[in-house]
Amino acid sequence: MSRIAYVNGRYTPLAQARVHIEDRGYQFADGVYEVVEVFQGALIDEQRHLDRLARSLRELRIAAPLGDGALRIVLREIIARNKLRDGFVYLQVTRGVARRDHFFPDPPPRPSLVVTARLNDPAKIEAKAAHGIGVTSMPDLRWKRPDIKTINLIANVLAKQAAKEQGSSEAWLIGDDGMITEGGSSNAWIITPDGTLVTHPVNNGILSGVTRATLMTLIGSLGLRVEERRFSLAEAHAAREAFVTSATSLVTPVVSIDGSPVGDGKPGPVASRLRERFHVIAPRTR
Ligand SMILES: Cc1ncc(COP(=O)(O)O)c(C=O)c1O
């Protein structure tokens, strides 16, 4: 089946989908994106993703390409046209097409909107989570506003590639203060020896993960103790469990950090339970 993309008002076969070479996304990474999970044909946490998209656009002073209602229709149309049951929709907005110049184009061009779908194999993803993943620490070389979900991901790309070359699936980024901020494409969590879940507070230093936010409600309902504070690599090494969260990985146990096992080197019971429960509580919309 050929995949269908939405590009600036048109649904088109992916192979023929095009944007202009003077799109500011292409030239300056002047744009933002979202990745929304589709599970059993439903969007997971759609509202939080749309809210974060609106915030990212506001921070960059890019106009919304469509109202939320129209955007919801495009997401559903992309799911239907791609017969997507399990996978993700990817949504990208850039400032639009203009002659290359750093200043914002005046008058502002129409923002470019692209939406694509990706199918995944739930069995393969579950198998990876059942194994757990390794992470490798890397300096956090990103700009100082990673709270904005911009398409400028080069520092994340380089950190994740270096982690991969060391046999890991994810990079854990270390800020200038020596504390872990987050993963290259996920939020980072540890569980201390006394059973407290710890993750970096929401501020300009991390992306405020949608999965992280939904997990907080699950953690509350299970009566688990959680602290939003920074933690060091040394504390992570001493943790009982560790895991990452993102729309694409949900809750995935971390079984090693820089080659040293976390706890007994197997996926921990708390992380595994949070993963099992996640889809039970996460908001679904069709
Ligand atoms: C740097 C970074 N942090 C955290 C996350 C997790 O965010 P979410 O749970 O909204 O997918 C992502 C997801 O892409 C990310 O790229």
The ligand as an SDF file (V2000), in Angstrom:
LIG
                    3D

 16 16  0  0  0  0  0  0  0  0999 V2000
   14.3380   15.5040   23.5850 C   0  0  0  0  0  0  0  0  0  0  0  0
   13.0550   14.8070   23.9130 C   0  0  0  0  0  0  0  0  0  0  0  0
   12.6700   14.7160   25.1930 N   0  0  0  0  0  0  0  0  0  0  0  0
   11.5230   14.0840   25.5390 C   0  0  0  0  0  0  0  0  0  0  0  0
   10.7130   13.4980   24.5890 C   0  0  0  0  0  0  0  0  0  0  0  0
    9.4510   12.8120   25.0150 C   0  0  0  0  0  0  0  0  0  0  0  0
    8.3340   13.5640   24.6690 O   0  0  0  0  0  0  0  0  0  0  0  0
    6.9160   12.8760   24.3970 P   0  0  0  0  0  0  0  0  0  0  0  0
    6.6210   12.0310   25.5970 O   0  0  0  0  0  0  0  0  0  0  0  0
    5.9980   14.0180   24.2620 O   0  0  0  0  0  0  0  0  0  0  0  0
    7.0660   12.0550   23.1520 O   0  0  0  0  0  0  0  0  0  0  0  0
   11.0640   13.5840   23.2330 C   0  0  0  0  0  0  0  0  0  0  0  0
   10.2100   12.9900   22.2050 C   0  0  0  0  0  0  0  0  0  0  0  0
   10.4650   13.0830   21.0460 O   0  0  0  0  0  0  0  0  0  0  0  0
   12.2610   14.2610   22.8850 C   0  0  0  0  0  0  0  0  0  0  0  0
   12.6480   14.3740   21.6080 O   0  0  0  0  0  0  0  0  0  0  0  0
  1  2  1  0
  2  3  1  0
  2 15  2  0
  3  4  2  0
  4  5  1  0
  5  6  1  0
  5 12  2  0
  6  7  1  0
  7  8  1  0
  8  9  2  0
  8 10  1  0
  8 11  1  0
 12 13  1  0
 12 15  1  0
 13 14  2  0
 15 16  1  0
M  END
$$$$
